Amino acid sequence: MSIDVLNETEVALDELELVACARYVLQEMRVHPQADLCLRLVDESAMETLHVQWMDLPGPTDVMSFPMDELRPGRDGVPPQEGVLGDIVLCPTVAAKQAREAGHATEEELLLLTTHGILHLLGFDHAEPEEEKEMFELQRQLLLTFLATRGRPST
């Protein structure tokens, strides 16, 4: 499994922890072990440009996902598909603001957003109430179990 991190910001962060989280989520979702993923961290200006260009929404956002080969989670009895999962673009400064509002660390917000982004790449969405319930519960379970395996406190 190839997970690249491109930190295009001045923000110092634990890239290894982001990779560990991404790897954990991909394994739990039974994504092909040769799948490729890129985590790109950008400043608010770059994120705003992407947000306007792709979503036609103003201002920067926290995370955006750009799927490539439309891979889906593995299922029992069906071999997972090999390919490029896609790119997740994170904005650490927006994540830091959200973390302060939620009362937890920026690093934990980035782990949450990484998990969220991967689920979007795997076809999950939260446009409808039932979809949101399914996606957010799965996201919560994945993040909590990742944090538990890393011996870190969860929020």
C-alpha positions as CSV (number, residue, x, y, z in Angstrom):
1,M,0.0,0.0,0.0
2,S,1.5,3.3,-1.1
3,I,0.5,6.4,1.0
4,D,2.2,9.6,0.0
5,V,2.1,12.8,2.1
6,L,2.7,16.1,0.5
7,N,2.8,18.9,3.1
8,E,2.7,22.1,1.2
9,T,2.2,24.2,4.4
10,E,4.4,25.6,7.1
11,V,2.4,23.6,9.7
12,A,4.5,21.0,11.5
13,L,2.5,17.8,12.0
14,D,3.0,14.1,12.5
15,E,2.9,12.8,9.0
16,L,3.7,9.2,10.2
17,E,0.5,9.3,12.4
18,L,-1.6,10.4,9.4
19,V,-0.1,7.6,7.3
20,A,-0.7,5.1,10.1
21,C,-4.3,6.2,10.4
22,A,-4.8,6.0,6.6
23,R,-3.2,2.6,6.5
24,Y,-5.4,1.3,9.4
25,V,-8.6,2.6,7.7
26,L,-7.7,1.1,4.4
27,Q,-7.0,-2.3,6.0
28,E,-10.2,-2.2,8.0
29,M,-12.1,-1.4,4.8
30,R,-10.4,-4.2,3.1
31,V,-8.9,-2.1,0.3
32,H,-6.5,-3.9,-2.0
33,P,-3.0,-3.8,-0.4
34,Q,-1.5,-2.3,-3.6
35,A,-3.9,0.6,-3.7
36,D,-2.3,4.1,-3.8
37,L,-3.4,7.1,-1.8
38,C,-2.1,10.7,-1.6
39,L,-2.6,13.0,1.4
40,R,-2.0,16.6,0.4
41,L,-1.9,19.3,3.0
42,V,-2.5,22.9,1.7
43,D,-3.0,26.4,3.1
44,E,-6.3,28.2,3.2
45,S,-5.8,30.0,-0.1
46,A,-5.1,26.8,-2.0
47,M,-8.0,25.0,-0.3
48,E,-10.3,27.9,-1.2
49,T,-9.3,27.7,-4.8
50,L,-10.1,24.0,-4.9
51,H,-13.4,24.5,-3.0
52,V,-14.6,27.1,-5.5
53,Q,-13.3,25.2,-8.5
54,W,-14.8,21.8,-7.6
55,M,-17.7,22.5,-5.3
56,D,-18.6,26.1,-6.4
57,L,-18.6,27.1,-2.7
58,P,-16.8,30.1,-1.2
59,G,-14.0,30.0,1.3
60,P,-11.6,27.2,2.4
61,T,-12.9,23.9,3.7
62,D,-11.4,21.3,5.9
63,V,-11.1,18.3,3.6
64,M,-11.8,17.4,0.0
65,S,-11.6,14.0,-1.7
66,F,-10.7,13.3,-5.3
67,P,-11.3,9.7,-6.2
68,M,-9.4,8.1,-9.1
69,D,-10.3,4.5,-9.8
70,E,-13.6,4.5,-7.8
71,L,-12.4,1.6,-5.6
72,R,-14.9,0.3,-3.1
73,P,-14.5,-1.5,0.3
74,G,-13.7,-5.2,0.1
75,R,-16.4,-7.7,0.7
76,D,-16.4,-11.3,1.8
77,G,-15.7,-13.7,-1.1
78,V,-14.9,-10.9,-3.5
79,P,-11.2,-10.0,-4.1
80,P,-10.5,-6.3,-3.7
81,Q,-9.8,-4.3,-6.8
82,E,-6.3,-2.9,-7.3
83,G,-5.8,0.7,-8.4
84,V,-5.4,4.3,-7.3
85,L,-7.7,5.3,-4.6
86,G,-7.2,9.0,-5.1
87,D,-6.2,12.1,-3.3
88,I,-7.3,13.7,0.0
89,V,-6.6,17.4,0.4
90,L,-6.5,18.6,4.0
91,C,-6.3,22.2,5.3
92,P,-4.5,22.1,8.7
93,T,-5.4,25.7,9.7
94,V,-9.1,25.0,9.1
95,A,-8.7,21.8,11.0
96,A,-7.1,23.6,13.9
97,K,-10.0,26.0,14.1
98,Q,-12.5,23.1,14.1
99,A,-10.4,21.3,16.7
100,R,-10.5,24.3,19.1
101,E,-14.3,24.6,18.7
102,A,-14.7,20.8,19.3
103,G,-12.3,20.9,22.3
104,H,-9.7,18.4,21.0
105,A,-6.2,18.5,19.4
106,T,-5.6,19.6,15.9
107,E,-3.8,16.2,15.2
108,E,-7.0,14.3,16.2
109,E,-9.0,16.6,13.9
110,L,-6.6,15.7,11.0
111,L,-7.0,12.0,11.8
112,L,-10.8,12.4,11.7
113,L,-10.6,14.3,8.4
114,T,-8.3,11.7,6.9
115,T,-10.7,9.0,7.9
116,H,-13.6,11.0,6.5
117,G,-11.8,11.6,3.3
118,I,-11.0,7.9,2.8
119,L,-14.6,7.0,3.3
120,H,-15.6,9.5,0.6
121,L,-13.0,8.0,-1.8
122,L,-14.6,4.6,-1.1
123,G,-18.0,5.9,-2.1
124,F,-19.6,6.9,1.2
125,D,-21.5,10.1,1.4
126,H,-23.6,12.1,3.8
127,A,-26.0,14.0,1.6
128,E,-29.0,12.1,2.9
129,P,-29.8,11.5,6.6
130,E,-29.4,7.7,6.3
131,E,-26.1,8.0,4.4
132,E,-24.9,10.5,7.0
133,K,-25.8,8.2,9.9
134,E,-24.0,5.2,8.3
135,M,-20.9,7.2,7.3
136,F,-20.4,9.1,10.5
137,E,-20.9,5.9,12.6
138,L,-18.4,4.1,10.5
139,Q,-16.0,7.0,10.7
140,R,-16.4,7.2,14.5
141,Q,-15.8,3.5,14.9
142,L,-12.7,3.5,12.7
143,L,-11.2,6.5,14.4
144,L,-11.9,5.2,17.9
145,T,-10.4,1.8,17.2
146,F,-7.4,3.4,15.5
147,L,-6.7,5.5,18.5
148,A,-7.2,2.5,20.8
149,T,-4.6,0.5,18.9
150,R,-2.2,3.4,19.1
151,G,-2.6,3.7,22.8
152,R,-3.9,7.3,22.5
153,P,-6.7,8.9,24.4
154,S,-9.9,9.5,22.3
155,T,-12.1,12.5,22.4
